[in-house]
Amino acid sequence: VAKDLALDLPMLQDRGVRLVSEGGTQYFALHGKTGHLVTVERIDREQLCRLLEKCVLRCEVIIEGEM
């Protein structure tokens, strides 16, 4: 995420970057040392999507201030 936004890690942390997921459950986070998008916990497709053919988890990256 840091690389895609062309921000180094200190800038990423200073901008108050956070992730917001649909449904209130946080499945993803930003790794503090690398800026990579990582999973917070095991994601169980069968539990989340049951019989749906396409399973999509959406999250938004929120950055404070102007880009």
C-alpha positions in Angstrom: 0.0 0.0 0.0 2.8 2.4 0.9 4.5 1.7 -2.5 1.3 2.1 -4.4 0.6 5.4 -2.8 4.2 6.6 -3.3 4.6 7.2 0.4 7.4 6.1 2.7 6.6 4.5 6.0 7.1 7.6 8.2 4.7 9.6 5.9 2.2 6.7 5.9 2.1 6.7 9.7 2.1 10.6 10.0 -0.9 10.8 7.6 -3.1 8.7 9.9 -3.7 5.9 7.3 -6.3 3.4 8.4 -8.3 0.6 6.8 -12.1 0.3 7.0 -13.9 -2.9 6.1 -17.6 -3.5 5.3 -19.6 -5.0 8.0 -17.4 -3.8 10.9 -15.1 -6.8 11.0 -11.5 -5.9 10.3 -9.9 -8.6 8.2 -7.0 -6.5 7.0 -4.3 -4.2 8.4 -1.2 -2.4 7.3 2.0 -3.9 8.5 3.8 -1.2 10.5 7.3 -2.0 9.3 6.7 -2.7 5.6 3.4 -0.9 4.7 2.1 -4.2 3.2 -1.6 -5.1 3.4 -1.9 -8.2 5.6 -4.7 -10.3 7.0 -5.5 -9.8 10.7 -7.1 -13.2 11.2 -7.9 -16.3 9.2 -10.6 -15.7 6.6 -13.1 -18.5 6.2 -14.8 -18.3 2.8 -17.4 -20.8 3.7 -18.5 -18.8 6.7 -18.5 -15.5 4.9 -20.0 -16.3 1.6 -21.7 -19.6 2.0 -23.2 -20.6 -1.4 -22.2 -17.5 -3.3 -20.0 -18.2 -6.4 -18.1 -14.9 -6.1 -16.7 -14.0 -2.6 -15.4 -10.4 -2.3 -14.2 -8.6 0.8 -14.0 -4.9 0.4 -12.0 -2.4 2.4 -11.1 1.2 2.0 -7.8 2.9 2.7 -8.5 6.2 4.5 -5.7 8.9 4.4 -5.9 12.1 6.3 -4.8 15.3 4.5 -4.3 16.0 0.9 -2.5 13.7 -1.5 
